[in-house]
Amino acid sequence: MTTQSLHDKLVQIQSELKAPKGQWNKFGEYYYRSCEDIQEALKPLLLARGLTLTISDAVVAVGNYNYIQATVKLSDGTDTI
């Protein structure tokens, strides 16, 4: 029996993930998907493979500007990418 690598599981999830743009921006008049929409679509795919997704963010100053830097980690309990 062969086990899939964490990378292989990620590739599989990316090919199966369906996160439609269900939110509407009245000002810009366009549809978009929120981070929460994507996370909800990911939950069953992660559960089926025994994976966890962790998201953290931090304010990063670059010159005179501040940005939010988001970091996403995928783990199977042993490896993390």
mmCIF file of the N, C-alpha and C atoms, coordinates in Angstrom:
data_MODEL
# 
_entry.id   MODEL 
# 
loop_
_atom_site.group_PDB 
_atom_site.id 
_atom_site.type_symbol 
_atom_site.label_atom_id 
_atom_site.label_alt_id 
_atom_site.label_comp_id 
_atom_site.label_asym_id 
_atom_site.label_entity_id 
_atom_site.label_seq_id 
_atom_site.pdbx_PDB_ins_code 
_atom_site.Cartn_x 
_atom_site.Cartn_y 
_atom_site.Cartn_z 
_atom_site.occupancy 
_atom_site.B_iso_or_equiv 
_atom_site.pdbx_formal_charge 
_atom_site.auth_seq_id 
_atom_site.auth_comp_id 
_atom_site.auth_asym_id 
_atom_site.auth_atom_id 
_atom_site.pdbx_PDB_model_num 
ATOM 1   N N  . MET A 1 1  ? 0.837   -1.184 0.000  1.00 0.00 ? 1  MET A N  1 
ATOM 2   C CA . MET A 1 1  ? 0.000   0.000  0.000  1.00 0.00 ? 1  MET A CA 1 
ATOM 3   C C  . MET A 1 1  ? 0.882   1.246  0.000  1.00 0.00 ? 1  MET A C  1 
ATOM 4   N N  . THR A 1 2  ? 0.626   2.146  -0.925 1.00 0.00 ? 2  THR A N  1 
ATOM 5   C CA . THR A 1 2  ? 1.412   3.368  -0.974 1.00 0.00 ? 2  THR A CA 1 
ATOM 6   C C  . THR A 1 2  ? 0.628   4.493  -0.299 1.00 0.00 ? 2  THR A C  1 
ATOM 7   N N  . THR A 1 3  ? 1.343   5.337  0.411  1.00 0.00 ? 3  THR A N  1 
ATOM 8   C CA . THR A 1 3  ? 0.712   6.494  1.033  1.00 0.00 ? 3  THR A CA 1 
ATOM 9   C C  . THR A 1 3  ? 1.035   7.725  0.210  1.00 0.00 ? 3  THR A C  1 
ATOM 10  N N  . GLN A 1 4  ? 0.092   8.616  0.131  1.00 0.00 ? 4  GLN A N  1 
ATOM 11  C CA . GLN A 1 4  ? 0.300   9.845  -0.616 1.00 0.00 ? 4  GLN A CA 1 
ATOM 12  C C  . GLN A 1 4  ? 1.135   10.808 0.205  1.00 0.00 ? 4  GLN A C  1 
ATOM 13  N N  . SER A 1 5  ? 2.000   11.523 -0.473 1.00 0.00 ? 5  SER A N  1 
ATOM 14  C CA . SER A 1 5  ? 2.765   12.559 0.198  1.00 0.00 ? 5  SER A CA 1 
ATOM 15  C C  . SER A 1 5  ? 1.841   13.749 0.469  1.00 0.00 ? 5  SER A C  1 
ATOM 16  N N  . LEU A 1 6  ? 2.271   14.606 1.359  1.00 0.00 ? 6  LEU A N  1 
ATOM 17  C CA . LEU A 1 6  ? 1.509   15.805 1.666  1.00 0.00 ? 6  LEU A CA 1 
ATOM 18  C C  . LEU A 1 6  ? 1.322   16.643 0.402  1.00 0.00 ? 6  LEU A C  1 
ATOM 19  N N  . HIS A 1 7  ? 2.355   16.722 -0.405 1.00 0.00 ? 7  HIS A N  1 
ATOM 20  C CA . HIS A 1 7  ? 2.272   17.467 -1.672 1.00 0.00 ? 7  HIS A CA 1 
ATOM 21  C C  . HIS A 1 7  ? 1.221   16.858 -2.588 1.00 0.00 ? 7  HIS A C  1 
ATOM 22  N N  . ASP A 1 8  ? 1.198   15.540 -2.698 1.00 0.00 ? 8  ASP A N  1 
ATOM 23  C CA . ASP A 1 8  ? 0.213   14.876 -3.555 1.00 0.00 ? 8  ASP A CA 1 
ATOM 24  C C  . ASP A 1 8  ? -1.214  15.147 -3.080 1.00 0.00 ? 8  ASP A C  1 
ATOM 25  N N  . LYS A 1 9  ? -1.413  15.156 -1.757 1.00 0.00 ? 9  LYS A N  1 
ATOM 26  C CA . LYS A 1 9  ? -2.732  15.449 -1.199 1.00 0.00 ? 9  LYS A CA 1 
ATOM 27  C C  . LYS A 1 9  ? -3.140  16.886 -1.514 1.00 0.00 ? 9  LYS A C  1 
ATOM 28  N N  . LEU A 1 10 ? -2.195  17.810 -1.441 1.00 0.00 ? 10 LEU A N  1 
ATOM 29  C CA . LEU A 1 10 ? -2.477  19.206 -1.766 1.00 0.00 ? 10 LEU A CA 1 
ATOM 30  C C  . LEU A 1 10 ? -2.874  19.352 -3.226 1.00 0.00 ? 10 LEU A C  1 
ATOM 31  N N  . VAL A 1 11 ? -2.165  18.704 -4.109 1.00 0.00 ? 11 VAL A N  1 
ATOM 32  C CA . VAL A 1 11 ? -2.481  18.757 -5.535 1.00 0.00 ? 11 VAL A CA 1 
ATOM 33  C C  . VAL A 1 11 ? -3.893  18.216 -5.769 1.00 0.00 ? 11 VAL A C  1 
ATOM 34  N N  . GLN A 1 12 ? -4.236  17.127 -5.096 1.00 0.00 ? 12 GLN A N  1 
ATOM 35  C CA . GLN A 1 12 ? -5.558  16.528 -5.246 1.00 0.00 ? 12 GLN A CA 1 
ATOM 36  C C  . GLN A 1 12 ? -6.649  17.478 -4.738 1.00 0.00 ? 12 GLN A C  1 
ATOM 37  N N  . ILE A 1 13 ? -6.428  18.086 -3.584 1.00 0.00 ? 13 ILE A N  1 
ATOM 38  C CA . ILE A 1 13 ? -7.405  19.026 -3.035 1.00 0.00 ? 13 ILE A CA 1 
ATOM 39  C C  . ILE A 1 13 ? -7.581  20.218 -3.973 1.00 0.00 ? 13 ILE A C  1 
ATOM 40  N N  . GLN A 1 14 ? -6.478  20.746 -4.498 1.00 0.00 ? 14 GLN A N  1 
ATOM 41  C CA . GLN A 1 14 ? -6.572  21.897 -5.400 1.00 0.00 ? 14 GLN A CA 1 
ATOM 42  C C  . GLN A 1 14 ? -7.376  21.562 -6.653 1.00 0.00 ? 14 GLN A C  1 
ATOM 43  N N  . SER A 1 15 ? -7.281  20.328 -7.117 1.00 0.00 ? 15 SER A N  1 
ATOM 44  C CA . SER A 1 15 ? -8.024  19.955 -8.320 1.00 0.00 ? 15 SER A CA 1 
ATOM 45  C C  . SER A 1 15 ? -9.505  19.734 -8.019 1.00 0.00 ? 15 SER A C  1 
ATOM 46  N N  . GLU A 1 16 ? -9.852  19.397 -6.770 1.00 0.00 ? 16 GLU A N  1 
ATOM 47  C CA . GLU A 1 16 ? -11.241 19.126 -6.394 1.00 0.00 ? 16 GLU A CA 1 
ATOM 48  C C  . GLU A 1 16 ? -11.968 20.340 -5.819 1.00 0.00 ? 16 GLU A C  1 
ATOM 49  N N  . LEU A 1 17 ? -11.242 21.333 -5.343 1.00 0.00 ? 17 LEU A N  1 
ATOM 50  C CA . LEU A 1 17 ? -11.840 22.461 -4.636 1.00 0.00 ? 17 LEU A CA 1 
ATOM 51  C C  . LEU A 1 17 ? -12.756 23.283 -5.544 1.00 0.00 ? 17 LEU A C  1 
ATOM 52  N N  . LYS A 1 18 ? -13.982 23.479 -5.075 1.00 0.00 ? 18 LYS A N  1 
ATOM 53  C CA . LYS A 1 18 ? -14.944 24.341 -5.751 1.00 0.00 ? 18 LYS A CA 1 
ATOM 54  C C  . LYS A 1 18 ? -15.386 25.383 -4.736 1.00 0.00 ? 18 LYS A C  1 
ATOM 55  N N  . ALA A 1 19 ? -15.017 26.625 -4.977 1.00 0.00 ? 19 ALA A N  1 
ATOM 56  C CA . ALA A 1 19 ? -15.400 27.741 -4.103 1.00 0.00 ? 19 ALA A CA 1 
ATOM 57  C C  . ALA A 1 19 ? -15.938 28.856 -4.988 1.00 0.00 ? 19 ALA A C  1 
ATOM 58  N N  . PRO A 1 20 ? -17.242 28.811 -5.267 1.00 0.00 ? 20 PRO A N  1 
ATOM 59  C CA . PRO A 1 20 ? -17.808 29.802 -6.176 1.00 0.00 ? 20 PRO A CA 1 
ATOM 60  C C  . PRO A 1 20 ? -17.772 31.211 -5.589 1.00 0.00 ? 20 PRO A C  1 
ATOM 61  N N  . LYS A 1 21 ? -17.792 32.164 -6.466 1.00 0.00 ? 21 LYS A N  1 
ATOM 62  C CA . LYS A 1 21 ? -17.827 33.568 -6.052 1.00 0.00 ? 21 LYS A CA 1 
ATOM 63  C C  . LYS A 1 21 ? -19.275 33.918 -5.710 1.00 0.00 ? 21 LYS A C  1 
ATOM 64  N N  . GLY A 1 22 ? -19.631 33.756 -4.446 1.00 0.00 ? 22 GLY A N  1 
ATOM 65  C CA . GLY A 1 22 ? -21.005 33.963 -4.002 1.00 0.00 ? 22 GLY A CA 1 
ATOM 66  C C  . GLY A 1 22 ? -21.253 35.277 -3.300 1.00 0.00 ? 22 GLY A C  1 
ATOM 67  N N  . GLN A 1 23 ? -20.233 36.087 -3.144 1.00 0.00 ? 23 GLN A N  1 
ATOM 68  C CA . GLN A 1 23 ? -20.373 37.393 -2.493 1.00 0.00 ? 23 GLN A CA 1 
ATOM 69  C C  . GLN A 1 23 ? -20.451 38.484 -3.567 1.00 0.00 ? 23 GLN A C  1 
ATOM 70  N N  . TRP A 1 24 ? -21.208 39.545 -3.274 1.00 0.00 ? 24 TRP A N  1 
ATOM 71  C CA . TRP A 1 24 ? -21.372 40.634 -4.236 1.00 0.00 ? 24 TRP A CA 1 
ATOM 72  C C  . TRP A 1 24 ? -20.874 41.932 -3.629 1.00 0.00 ? 24 TRP A C  1 
ATOM 73  N N  . ASN A 1 25 ? -20.018 42.640 -4.362 1.00 0.00 ? 25 ASN A N  1 
ATOM 74  C CA . ASN A 1 25 ? -19.534 43.945 -3.954 1.00 0.00 ? 25 ASN A CA 1 
ATOM 75  C C  . ASN A 1 25 ? -20.363 44.991 -4.692 1.00 0.00 ? 25 ASN A C  1 
ATOM 76  N N  . LYS A 1 26 ? -21.223 45.716 -3.943 1.00 0.00 ? 26 LYS A N  1 
ATOM 77  C CA . LYS A 1 26 ? -22.113 46.702 -4.576 1.00 0.00 ? 26 LYS A CA 1 
ATOM 78  C C  . LYS A 1 26 ? -21.338 47.880 -5.164 1.00 0.00 ? 26 LYS A C  1 
ATOM 79  N N  . PHE A 1 27 ? -20.310 48.330 -4.452 1.00 0.00 ? 27 PHE A N  1 
ATOM 80  C CA . PHE A 1 27 ? -19.555 49.493 -4.909 1.00 0.00 ? 27 PHE A CA 1 
ATOM 81  C C  . PHE A 1 27 ? -18.826 49.207 -6.217 1.00 0.00 ? 27 PHE A C  1 
ATOM 82  N N  . GLY A 1 28 ? -18.089 48.104 -6.249 1.00 0.00 ? 28 GLY A N  1 
ATOM 83  C CA . GLY A 1 28 ? -17.320 47.754 -7.443 1.00 0.00 ? 28 GLY A CA 1 
ATOM 84  C C  . GLY A 1 28 ? -18.106 46.957 -8.455 1.00 0.00 ? 28 GLY A C  1 
ATOM 85  N N  . GLU A 1 29 ? -19.290 46.480 -8.050 1.00 0.00 ? 29 GLU A N  1 
ATOM 86  C CA . GLU A 1 29 ? -20.165 45.672 -8.893 1.00 0.00 ? 29 GLU A CA 1 
ATOM 87  C C  . GLU A 1 29 ? -19.462 44.446 -9.459 1.00 0.00 ? 29 GLU A C  1 
ATOM 88  N N  . TYR A 1 30 ? -18.975 43.609 -8.547 1.00 0.00 ? 30 TYR A N  1 
ATOM 89  C CA . TYR A 1 30 ? -18.352 42.359 -8.970 1.00 0.00 ? 30 TYR A CA 1 
ATOM 90  C C  . TYR A 1 30 ? -18.585 41.287 -7.904 1.00 0.00 ? 30 TYR A C  1 
ATOM 91  N N  . TYR A 1 31 ? -18.527 40.044 -8.336 1.00 0.00 ? 31 TYR A N  1 
ATOM 92  C CA . TYR A 1 31 ? -18.639 38.907 -7.425 1.00 0.00 ? 31 TYR A CA 1 
ATOM 93  C C  . TYR A 1 31 ? -17.252 38.521 -6.940 1.00 0.00 ? 31 TYR A C  1 
ATOM 94  N N  . TYR A 1 32 ? -17.192 38.017 -5.721 1.00 0.00 ? 32 TYR A N  1 
ATOM 95  C CA . TYR A 1 32 ? -15.920 37.567 -5.160 1.00 0.00 ? 32 TYR A CA 1 
ATOM 96  C C  . TYR A 1 32 ? -16.175 36.434 -4.169 1.00 0.00 ? 32 TYR A C  1 
ATOM 97  N N  . ARG A 1 33 ? -15.116 35.760 -3.767 1.00 0.00 ? 33 ARG A N  1 
ATOM 98  C CA . ARG A 1 33 ? -15.200 34.737 -2.716 1.00 0.00 ? 33 ARG A CA 1 
ATOM 99  C C  . ARG A 1 33 ? -14.355 35.225 -1.554 1.00 0.00 ? 33 ARG A C  1 
ATOM 100 N N  . SER A 1 34 ? -14.861 35.030 -0.355 1.00 0.00 ? 34 SER A N  1 
ATOM 101 C CA . SER A 1 34 ? -14.131 35.450 0.834  1.00 0.00 ? 34 SER A CA 1 
ATOM 102 C C  . SER A 1 34 ? -13.240 34.306 1.316  1.00 0.00 ? 34 SER A C  1 
ATOM 103 N N  . CYS A 1 35 ? -12.331 34.632 2.205  1.00 0.00 ? 35 CYS A N  1 
ATOM 104 C CA . CYS A 1 35 ? -11.484 33.604 2.818  1.00 0.00 ? 35 CYS A CA 1 
ATOM 105 C C  . CYS A 1 35 ? -12.355 32.568 3.527  1.00 0.00 ? 35 CYS A C  1 
ATOM 106 N N  . GLU A 1 36 ? -13.417 33.025 4.181  1.00 0.00 ? 36 GLU A N  1 
ATOM 107 C CA . GLU A 1 36 ? -14.322 32.108 4.883  1.00 0.00 ? 36 GLU A CA 1 
ATOM 108 C C  . GLU A 1 36 ? -15.026 31.173 3.906  1.00 0.00 ? 36 GLU A C  1 
ATOM 109 N N  . ASP A 1 37 ? -15.391 31.675 2.726  1.00 0.00 ? 37 ASP A N  1 
ATOM 110 C CA . ASP A 1 37 ? -16.011 30.824 1.701  1.00 0.00 ? 37 ASP A CA 1 
ATOM 111 C C  . ASP A 1 37 ? -15.061 29.711 1.277  1.00 0.00 ? 37 ASP A C  1 
ATOM 112 N N  . ILE A 1 38 ? -13.810 30.063 1.083  1.00 0.00 ? 38 ILE A N  1 
ATOM 113 C CA . ILE A 1 38 ? -12.811 29.076 0.671  1.00 0.00 ? 38 ILE A CA 1 
ATOM 114 C C  . ILE A 1 38 ? -12.583 28.059 1.784  1.00 0.00 ? 38 ILE A C  1 
ATOM 115 N N  . GLN A 1 39 ? -12.493 28.530 3.031  1.00 0.00 ? 39 GLN A N  1 
ATOM 116 C CA . GLN A 1 39 ? -12.273 27.621 4.157  1.00 0.00 ? 39 GLN A CA 1 
ATOM 117 C C  . GLN A 1 39 ? -13.433 26.643 4.316  1.00 0.00 ? 39 GLN A C  1 
ATOM 118 N N  . GLU A 1 40 ? -14.657 27.111 4.145  1.00 0.00 ? 40 GLU A N  1 
ATOM 119 C CA . GLU A 1 40 ? -15.819 26.217 4.254  1.00 0.00 ? 40 GLU A CA 1 
ATOM 120 C C  . GLU A 1 40 ? -15.783 25.136 3.178  1.00 0.00 ? 40 GLU A C  1 
ATOM 121 N N  . ALA A 1 41 ? -15.384 25.497 1.971  1.00 0.00 ? 41 ALA A N  1 
ATOM 122 C CA . ALA A 1 41 ? -15.289 24.524 0.882  1.00 0.00 ? 41 ALA A CA 1 
ATOM 123 C C  . ALA A 1 41 ? -14.145 23.537 1.128  1.00 0.00 ? 41 ALA A C  1 
ATOM 124 N N  . LEU A 1 42 ? -13.101 23.983 1.824  1.00 0.00 ? 42 LEU A N  1 
ATOM 125 C CA . LEU A 1 42 ? -11.935 23.134 2.095  1.00 0.00 ? 42 LEU A CA 1 
ATOM 126 C C  . LEU A 1 42 ? -12.173 22.101 3.196  1.00 0.00 ? 42 LEU A C  1 
ATOM 127 N N  . LYS A 1 43 ? -13.012 22.425 4.173  1.00 0.00 ? 43 LYS A N  1 
ATOM 128 C CA . LYS A 1 43 ? -13.180 21.568 5.351  1.00 0.00 ? 43 LYS A CA 1 
ATOM 129 C C  . LYS A 1 43 ? -13.428 20.090 5.034  1.00 0.00 ? 43 LYS A C  1 
ATOM 130 N N  . PRO A 1 44 ? -14.394 19.752 4.180  1.00 0.00 ? 44 PRO A N  1 
ATOM 131 C CA . PRO A 1 44 ? -14.611 18.321 3.908  1.00 0.00 ? 44 PRO A CA 1 
ATOM 132 C C  . PRO A 1 44 ? -13.439 17.667 3.166  1.00 0.00 ? 44 PRO A C  1 
ATOM 133 N N  . LEU A 1 45 ? -12.754 18.430 2.315  1.00 0.00 ? 45 LEU A N  1 
ATOM 134 C CA . LEU A 1 45 ? -11.616 17.882 1.577  1.00 0.00 ? 45 LEU A CA 1 
ATOM 135 C C  . LEU A 1 45 ? -10.446 17.599 2.521  1.00 0.00 ? 45 LEU A C  1 
ATOM 136 N N  . LEU A 1 46 ? -10.230 18.506 3.479  1.00 0.00 ? 46 LEU A N  1 
ATOM 137 C CA . LEU A 1 46 ? -9.166  18.314 4.466  1.00 0.00 ? 46 LEU A CA 1 
ATOM 138 C C  . LEU A 1 46 ? -9.502  17.141 5.387  1.00 0.00 ? 46 LEU A C  1 
ATOM 139 N N  . LEU A 1 47 ? -10.744 17.091 5.852  1.00 0.00 ? 47 LEU A N  1 
ATOM 140 C CA . LEU A 1 47 ? -11.169 16.020 6.760  1.00 0.00 ? 47 LEU A CA 1 
ATOM 141 C C  . LEU A 1 47 ? -10.996 14.638 6.124  1.00 0.00 ? 47 LEU A C  1 
ATOM 142 N N  . ALA A 1 48 ? -11.348 14.522 4.858  1.00 0.00 ? 48 ALA A N  1 
ATOM 143 C CA . ALA A 1 48 ? -11.252 13.241 4.155  1.00 0.00 ? 48 ALA A CA 1 
ATOM 144 C C  . ALA A 1 48 ? -9.809  12.742 4.066  1.00 0.00 ? 48 ALA A C  1 
ATOM 145 N N  . ARG A 1 49 ? -8.859  13.646 4.167  1.00 0.00 ? 49 ARG A N  1 
ATOM 146 C CA . ARG A 1 49 ? -7.447  13.273 4.039  1.00 0.00 ? 49 ARG A CA 1 
ATOM 147 C C  . ARG A 1 49 ? -6.674  13.391 5.353  1.00 0.00 ? 49 ARG A C  1 
ATOM 148 N N  . GLY A 1 50 ? -7.359  13.751 6.434  1.00 0.00 ? 50 GLY A N  1 
ATOM 149 C CA . GLY A 1 50 ? -6.704  13.866 7.732  1.00 0.00 ? 50 GLY A CA 1 
ATOM 150 C C  . GLY A 1 50 ? -5.722  15.023 7.807  1.00 0.00 ? 50 GLY A C  1 
ATOM 151 N N  . LEU A 1 51 ? -6.057  16.140 7.154  1.00 0.00 ? 51 LEU A N  1 
ATOM 152 C CA . LEU A 1 51 ? -5.166  17.293 7.112  1.00 0.00 ? 51 LEU A CA 1 
ATOM 153 C C  . LEU A 1 51 ? -5.749  18.460 7.893  1.00 0.00 ? 51 LEU A C  1 
ATOM 154 N N  . THR A 1 52 ? -4.864  19.353 8.342  1.00 0.00 ? 52 THR A N  1 
ATOM 155 C CA . THR A 1 52 ? -5.288  20.593 8.984  1.00 0.00 ? 52 THR A CA 1 
ATOM 156 C C  . THR A 1 52 ? -4.680  21.777 8.244  1.00 0.00 ? 52 THR A C  1 
ATOM 157 N N  . LEU A 1 53 ? -5.417  22.877 8.266  1.00 0.00 ? 53 LEU A N  1 
ATOM 158 C CA . LEU A 1 53 ? -4.978  24.111 7.644  1.00 0.00 ? 53 LEU A CA 1 
ATOM 159 C C  . LEU A 1 53 ? -4.941  25.182 8.719  1.00 0.00 ? 53 LEU A C  1 
ATOM 160 N N  . THR A 1 54 ? -3.815  25.867 8.843  1.00 0.00 ? 54 THR A N  1 
ATOM 161 C CA . THR A 1 54 ? -3.648  26.930 9.826  1.00 0.00 ? 54 THR A CA 1 
ATOM 162 C C  . THR A 1 54 ? -3.307  28.218 9.098  1.00 0.00 ? 54 THR A C  1 
ATOM 163 N N  . ILE A 1 55 ? -4.019  29.298 9.449  1.00 0.00 ? 55 ILE A N  1 
ATOM 164 C CA . ILE A 1 55 ? -3.772  30.598 8.827  1.00 0.00 ? 55 ILE A CA 1 
ATOM 165 C C  . ILE A 1 55 ? -3.407  31.592 9.921  1.00 0.00 ? 55 ILE A C  1 
ATOM 166 N N  . SER A 1 56 ? -2.317  32.314 9.714  1.00 0.00 ? 56 SER A N  1 
ATOM 167 C CA . SER A 1 56 ? -1.927  33.378 10.641 1.00 0.00 ? 56 SER A CA 1 
ATOM 168 C C  . SER A 1 56 ? -1.597  34.621 9.825  1.00 0.00 ? 56 SER A C  1 
ATOM 169 N N  . ASP A 1 57 ? -1.684  35.776 10.474 1.00 0.00 ? 57 ASP A N  1 
ATOM 170 C CA . ASP A 1 57 ? -1.328  36.995 9.761  1.00 0.00 ? 57 ASP A CA 1 
ATOM 171 C C  . ASP A 1 57 ? -0.558  37.939 10.668 1.00 0.00 ? 57 ASP A C  1 
ATOM 172 N N  . ALA A 1 58 ? 0.140   38.864 10.040 1.00 0.00 ? 58 ALA A N  1 
ATOM 173 C CA . ALA A 1 58 ? 0.952   39.837 10.756 1.00 0.00 ? 58 ALA A CA 1 
ATOM 174 C C  . ALA A 1 58 ? 1.034   41.110 9.925  1.00 0.00 ? 58 ALA A C  1 
ATOM 175 N N  . VAL A 1 59 ? 1.154   42.220 10.620 1.00 0.00 ? 59 VAL A N  1 
ATOM 176 C CA . VAL A 1 59 ? 1.354   43.501 9.939  1.00 0.00 ? 59 VAL A CA 1 
ATOM 177 C C  . VAL A 1 59 ? 2.841   43.642 9.633  1.00 0.00 ? 59 VAL A C  1 
ATOM 178 N N  . VAL A 1 60 ? 3.152   43.947 8.372  1.00 0.00 ? 60 VAL A N  1 
ATOM 179 C CA . VAL A 1 60 ? 4.536   44.087 7.936  1.00 0.00 ? 60 VAL A CA 1 
ATOM 180 C C  . VAL A 1 60 ? 4.704   45.476 7.319  1.00 0.00 ? 60 VAL A C  1 
ATOM 181 N N  . ALA A 1 61 ? 5.696   46.209 7.797  1.00 0.00 ? 61 ALA A N  1 
ATOM 182 C CA . ALA A 1 61 ? 5.981   47.534 7.253  1.00 0.00 ? 61 ALA A CA 1 
ATOM 183 C C  . ALA A 1 61 ? 7.005   47.412 6.129  1.00 0.00 ? 61 ALA A C  1 
ATOM 184 N N  . VAL A 1 62 ? 6.662   48.005 4.992  1.00 0.00 ? 62 VAL A N  1 
ATOM 185 C CA . VAL A 1 62 ? 7.569   48.057 3.848  1.00 0.00 ? 62 VAL A CA 1 
ATOM 186 C C  . VAL A 1 62 ? 7.634   49.518 3.426  1.00 0.00 ? 62 VAL A C  1 
ATOM 187 N N  . GLY A 1 63 ? 8.746   50.130 3.707  1.00 0.00 ? 63 GLY A N  1 
ATOM 188 C CA . GLY A 1 63 ? 8.853   51.559 3.436  1.00 0.00 ? 63 GLY A CA 1 
ATOM 189 C C  . GLY A 1 63 ? 7.846   52.320 4.282  1.00 0.00 ? 63 GLY A C  1 
ATOM 190 N N  . ASN A 1 64 ? 7.048   53.156 3.626  1.00 0.00 ? 64 ASN A N  1 
ATOM 191 C CA . ASN A 1 64 ? 6.020   53.930 4.328  1.00 0.00 ? 64 ASN A CA 1 
ATOM 192 C C  . ASN A 1 64 ? 4.663   53.242 4.361  1.00 0.00 ? 64 ASN A C  1 
ATOM 193 N N  . TYR A 1 65 ? 4.608   51.999 3.921  1.00 0.00 ? 65 TYR A N  1 
ATOM 194 C CA . TYR A 1 65 ? 3.337   51.295 3.822  1.00 0.00 ? 65 TYR A CA 1 
ATOM 195 C C  . TYR A 1 65 ? 3.294   50.103 4.770  1.00 0.00 ? 65 TYR A C  1 
ATOM 196 N N  . ASN A 1 66 ? 2.100   49.833 5.275  1.00 0.00 ? 66 ASN A N  1 
ATOM 197 C CA . ASN A 1 66 ? 1.857   48.651 6.094  1.00 0.00 ? 66 ASN A CA 1 
ATOM 198 C C  . ASN A 1 66 ? 1.021   47.663 5.297  1.00 0.00 ? 66 ASN A C  1 
ATOM 199 N N  . TYR A 1 67 ? 1.396   46.406 5.364  1.00 0.00 ? 67 TYR A N  1 
ATOM 200 C CA . TYR A 1 67 ? 0.687   45.349 4.660  1.00 0.00 ? 67 TYR A CA 1 
ATOM 201 C C  . TYR A 1 67 ? 0.325   44.252 5.649  1.00 0.00 ? 67 TYR A C  1 
ATOM 202 N N  . ILE A 1 68 ? -0.683  43.478 5.307  1.00 0.00 ? 68 ILE A N  1 
ATOM 203 C CA . ILE A 1 68 ? -1.015  42.277 6.079  1.00 0.00 ? 68 ILE A CA 1 
ATOM 204 C C  . ILE A 1 68 ? -0.384  41.099 5.344  1.00 0.00 ? 68 ILE A C  1 
ATOM 205 N N  . GLN A 1 69 ? 0.490   40.398 6.041  1.00 0.00 ? 69 GLN A N  1 
ATOM 206 C CA . GLN A 1 69 ? 1.132   39.208 5.482  1.00 0.00 ? 69 GLN A CA 1 
ATOM 207 C C  . GLN A 1 69 ? 0.437   37.987 6.065  1.00 0.00 ? 69 GLN A C  1 
ATOM 208 N N  . ALA A 1 70 ? -0.192  37.205 5.218  1.00 0.00 ? 70 ALA A N  1 
ATOM 209 C CA . ALA A 1 70 ? -0.875  35.992 5.654  1.00 0.00 ? 70 ALA A CA 1 
ATOM 210 C C  . ALA A 1 70 ? 0.001   34.784 5.354  1.00 0.00 ? 70 ALA A C  1 
ATOM 211 N N  . THR A 1 71 ? 0.054   33.864 6.304  1.00 0.00 ? 71 THR A N  1 
ATOM 212 C CA . THR A 1 71 ? 0.810   32.627 6.140  1.00 0.00 ? 71 THR A CA 1 
ATOM 213 C C  . THR A 1 71 ? -0.144  31.454 6.346  1.00 0.00 ? 71 THR A C  1 
ATOM 214 N N  . VAL A 1 72 ? -0.155  30.541 5.391  1.00 0.00 ? 72 VAL A N  1 
ATOM 215 C CA . VAL A 1 72 ? -1.019  29.370 5.459  1.00 0.00 ? 72 VAL A CA 1 
ATOM 216 C C  . VAL A 1 72 ? -0.136  28.140 5.545  1.00 0.00 ? 72 VAL A C  1 
ATOM 217 N N  . LYS A 1 73 ? -0.459  27.248 6.515  1.00 0.00 ? 73 LYS A N  1 
ATOM 218 C CA . LYS A 1 73 ? 0.296   26.006 6.672  1.00 0.00 ? 73 LYS A CA 1 
ATOM 219 C C  . LYS A 1 73 ? -0.657  24.825 6.575  1.00 0.00 ? 73 LYS A C  1 
ATOM 220 N N  . LEU A 1 74 ? -0.233  23.822 5.821  1.00 0.00 ? 74 LEU A N  1 
ATOM 221 C CA . LEU A 1 74 ? -0.991  22.588 5.660  1.00 0.00 ? 74 LEU A CA 1 
ATOM 222 C C  . LEU A 1 74 ? -0.210  21.484 6.344  1.00 0.00 ? 74 LEU A C  1 
ATOM 223 N N  . SER A 1 75 ? -0.882  20.697 7.182  1.00 0.00 ? 75 SER A N  1 
ATOM 224 C CA . SER A 1 75 ? -0.174  19.664 7.940  1.00 0.00 ? 75 SER A CA 1 
ATOM 225 C C  . SER A 1 75 ? -0.984  18.375 7.980  1.00 0.00 ? 75 SER A C  1 
ATOM 226 N N  . ASP A 1 76 ? -0.232  17.264 8.026  1.00 0.00 ? 76 ASP A N  1 
ATOM 227 C CA . ASP A 1 76 ? -0.857  15.955 8.229  1.00 0.00 ? 76 ASP A CA 1 
ATOM 228 C C  . ASP A 1 76 ? -0.506  15.414 9.617  1.00 0.00 ? 76 ASP A C  1 
ATOM 229 N N  . GLY A 1 77 ? 0.036   16.254 10.483 1.00 0.00 ? 77 GLY A N  1 
ATOM 230 C CA . GLY A 1 77 ? 0.425   15.855 11.829 1.00 0.00 ? 77 GLY A CA 1 
ATOM 231 C C  . GLY A 1 77 ? 1.890   15.484 11.914 1.00 0.00 ? 77 GLY A C  1 
ATOM 232 N N  . THR A 1 78 ? 2.499   15.187 10.778 1.00 0.00 ? 78 THR A N  1 
ATOM 233 C CA . THR A 1 78 ? 3.917   14.838 10.721 1.00 0.00 ? 78 THR A CA 1 
ATOM 234 C C  . THR A 1 78 ? 4.687   15.880 9.916  1.00 0.00 ? 78 THR A C  1 
ATOM 235 N N  . ASP A 1 79 ? 4.227   16.109 8.702  1.00 0.00 ? 79 ASP A N  1 
ATOM 236 C CA . ASP A 1 79 ? 4.871   17.079 7.807  1.00 0.00 ? 79 ASP A CA 1 
ATOM 237 C C  . ASP A 1 79 ? 4.000   18.335 7.690  1.00 0.00 ? 79 ASP A C  1 
ATOM 238 N N  . THR A 1 80 ? 4.642   19.440 7.355  1.00 0.00 ? 80 THR A N  1 
ATOM 239 C CA . THR A 1 80 ? 3.943   20.709 7.159  1.00 0.00 ? 80 THR A CA 1 
ATOM 240 C C  . THR A 1 80 ? 4.503   21.391 5.919  1.00 0.00 ? 80 THR A C  1 
ATOM 241 N N  . ILE A 1 81 ? 3.580   21.921 5.110  1.00 0.00 ? 81 ILE A N  1 
ATOM 242 C CA . ILE A 1 81 ? 3.998   22.739 3.973  1.00 0.00 ? 81 ILE A CA 1 
ATOM 243 C C  . ILE A 1 81 ? 3.188   24.021 3.984  1.00 0.00 ? 81 ILE A C  1 
# 
